[in-house]
Amino acid sequence: MKKILILALAAISLVACNQTSKTESRGTEEEAAGKTLVAYFSATGTTQAAAELLAQALSADLFEIAPEQPYSEDDLNWRDSLSRSSVEMKDASFRPAIKSMPDDMGRYDTVYIGFPIWWGVAPRIINTFIENASLDGVTVIPFATSGGSEIEPALDALSAAYPDIAFGEGRLLNDVSPADIEAWVAQP
Ligand SMILES: Cc1cc2nc3c(=O)[nH]c(=O)nc-3n(C[C@H](O)[C@H](O)[C@H](O)COP(=O)(O)O)c2cc1C
């Protein structure tokens, strides 16, 4: 009789344990869902500054899309048709390697992607990032900085290249203040 009682108690506590761990893991999944990531590439720091403000305004995770081989000043010389950036931008299929990707992209349902405008569009490293990130069911919102070019041609090129991605309205963030960014992210 005593044995049966002990066995029954053990079975009850096992079931209780199991339920506790299920609830905990469900809680963790719920916490993880619906997060926002701000991912950016910045060769000279301008887009990085905008990305930092944006991540702060959104309370989002921030990730630098870092090239495996950093761009030197010579690499960025657009007046030199043989510079690394010129060579990459002349070839729409060029995919510069990225140092690393964010851990577990599945945590994010909104991903902002920031970049400097190069030759009117996004640098090819942005294509590398997009093609390595799993963006099914994710809203992707591009943002950019530039020397004066608008962002629309870059947005059009991205939408044409990735028709299955749900792009939200992108923004040029030249000379933005924290208040400008707050106003942008507060839009319904
Ligand atoms: C290779 C290269 C090409 C560029 N092409 C353009 C362009 O087509 N239009 C423009 O307005 N600015 C252009 N720029 C300027 C950058 O978009 C601008 O300085 C940007 O804010 C730099 O951002 P970053 O500091 O995050 O790299 C170009 C810069 C580089 C290096």
The ligand as an ORCA input file, in Angstrom:
! r2SCAN-3c Opt
* xyz 0 1
  C      31.015     54.069    -53.901
  C      30.074     55.152    -53.471
  C      29.020     55.488    -54.284
  C      28.130     56.512    -53.880
  N      27.066     56.811    -54.694
  C      26.197     57.759    -54.314
  C      25.071     58.075    -55.123
  O      24.816     57.474    -56.181
  N      24.237     59.075    -54.706
  C      24.461     59.764    -53.539
  O      23.692     60.658    -53.214
  N      25.518     59.460    -52.739
  C      26.380     58.478    -53.091
  N      27.437     58.170    -52.266
  C      27.575     58.868    -50.992
  C      27.023     58.041    -49.828
  O      25.735     57.498    -50.125
  C      26.865     58.902    -48.560
  O      28.058     59.567    -48.262
  C      26.423     58.042    -47.378
  O      25.819     58.851    -46.397
  C      27.584     57.291    -46.737
  O      27.078     56.466    -45.716
  P      28.038     55.625    -44.759
  O      28.901     56.638    -44.018
  O      27.113     54.931    -43.845
  O      28.856     54.721    -45.599
  C      28.320     57.181    -52.649
  C      29.409     56.828    -51.838
  C      30.273     55.823    -52.242
  C      31.411     55.446    -51.345
*
